[in-house]
Every structure is written in structure tokens, then in C-alpha cells.
């Protein structure tokens, strides 16, 4: 049995219970503090660190009597962030251990507030912890640490799903998930699920064995210049056509990218426009929010039309070297875009959807643009 002192995110009991296995046993928790240590925010992540500081005191909780299994789970979780246990004496006089980061790994970034964390990234962290602890016993701490950015991105997608606008007129029947097994996880994830669901006549279906592909939510934006009546398309190699055996592996499409934790889909659309094409968008019009392939994938698209200026100089090669992107930008007239759609020369469904939206609203957008300042 061990006594541990928690000064950071694990003071949030819902997170602590997930990490320790939701055993249902009552924890022996009391408030305590550790003089001679300072808690700081970490520049590299939404969590704090602790370090010796003779003039400071760390507020936290003392949890007594933790079992070897609970310690093993805590070591796995904290070790994924490169934290290890150190023996300390708390202000109450209790001998305990505290997770301290490995030297020179994280960058202190000012004070850290548990309340602000709970109001901000805390909900994502709780969801992410479920996935992290799902790898306990099957993956190493180092492997999980390497996946953590995508784990948080998937968690943010799950949190965002609770705020979706659709479903008012849909059937909401009972669903029994009898088993769910993660058979692959890295940049994406794949789960095998056995479930039963309520049928429209009120009965339950037979057990169904299914699989679901779990990527991140994505923001897509088609830039449009209403005065020049031009759109900007980006072209890059895509694995979908390669996997299908399609000879056309470089695809024309809207600007697109995942929605990162802590940003809105609209912010992601603006960021991706800047990263992929060097564009500053004037404003966004929402085209649709939805699943491109709900039968097999959790992927959710936020698709926009981005009103902007599109000078001839905007074309060329772009993308982020850090993400190994090699993207070519093209300017295409509205008429040429619709001609491509009509002859089935657009294999990207979001692009075709954007084209039809633009066709529906083009007259309004062009009329509105003439009320502004003409371009030189």
C-alpha cells in the first residue's frame, strides 16, 4: 500500500477513477500541500508539472492506501507523459510519493489552475484517459505517448459529437453494445463491435458483428472569389484511390484538415486555408455538417464556402513540411468547375457538394460582392 500526493489533473476525481480502474471502492482522500515545490502549466500540453522551489507550496490531495494494481495503472498513465514517482514529506507530516516530470522534458509556462483546466480541456482529458487506459497491459508507455496527439483529437471529436445539430426527426432506439475491441490504433483507430439495437417494431435485433473506422473530425473549405467568379482547388496524393486501385491517385478537392483539440471547426478551416494555400478568408458560409460514410466511419465533416480574394499569384505549391504535405493550388472558374462536375470528372464528394451549394447561392454572393469595394 502506498500514499500518493496529486497536485494536477488527477485531483479531478472522475479522471483519477478512470486511471485507477473505476473499481468502485471509496478512496481515502484528504487535502494536503507540499512546501518547497511549485506547480506550473506546461507549454507543450494541457497539464501541469511540479518542480522544487524553496519559496513555493503546492496545493493538492493525499490519497492513502493505494494497491499495487492501482499504482501500476497510475505508473502507466503518468509514465506516458514521462512522470516518475519521488518520495516526499507533506506539510501534514505524512510520507507520500508524488509524480515528478523527468528533467528538462517540459517547459514551465506560468501558474496552473485546476478550475480553469476543468472548465477547458478537462472534459477532453477524461475521454482521452479512457483510450489511454484501454492500452494498459497491451502497449508500452512509450507507444501510448507517441499516439497521444491523435488520442486527444479523437477525444475532442467524441466531445464535439454531443453538440451536433442533426437528429431532431430521427428514431432514437435502444442500443446494447455487448463488446467493443480496438484492433488497431495509431494515426487512426479501428474497433470491432458486437451490438444489438432496437428495431422500428420495438423488438431487439439479433447480435450484429460490425467494424468502425475512427479518424478525427475534419474541416473542409472551398475558397471562392465572387468578384472574379473563381474557386481555388488543392491537389495532392490520396491513399483512398491507392487502396482502391484507382489510377488517379492525385485528387482535386477543397482545402481540408482535422479539427485539433481546443479549436472550433471554423478556426480549423481558417487555419488550414492559411497552411495549405496561404489564404486569409474573409468569412465562412456553412454548407453542411455531417458524416461522409456513416455506415463504416465515425469521421464527421464541417464543410464551408470561404469568401476571399483569389489573385493569380495564389497558385503554386504549398503545405506544411512538418506534415509532409505536397499540395498544388489551382484557380478554376465557376463554369469550368460545374463542367467538371457534370462530366463526372470530380471524384471528391465534398467538392461536388460545394459546387452545387455554390451554384445555388452564386447569384446572391456575386450581388453582395458588388456592394463592397471593387478590386484594383
Buried (B, 14 or more C-beta within 10 A) or exposed (E): EBBBBBBBBBBBEBBBBBBBBEEEEEBEBEEBBBBBBBBBBBEEBBBBBBBEBEEBBBEBBBBBEBBEEBBBBBBBBBBBBBBEBBEBEBEEEBEBBBBBBEEEEBEBBEEBEBEEBBEEBBBBBBBBBBBBBBBBEEBEBEEBBBBBEBBBBBBBBBBBEEEEEEEEEEEEEEEEEEEEEBEEBEEBBBBBBBBBEBEEEEEEEEEEEEEBBBBBBBBBBBBBBBBBBBBBBBBBEBEEBEEEEEEEBEBBBBBBBBBBBEBEBBEBBBBBBBBBBEBEBBEBBBBBBBBBEEEEBBBBBBBBBBBBBBEEEBBEEBBEEEEEBEBBBBBBEBEEBBEBBEEEEBBBEBBBBBBEBBEEBBEEBBEEBEEEEEEE
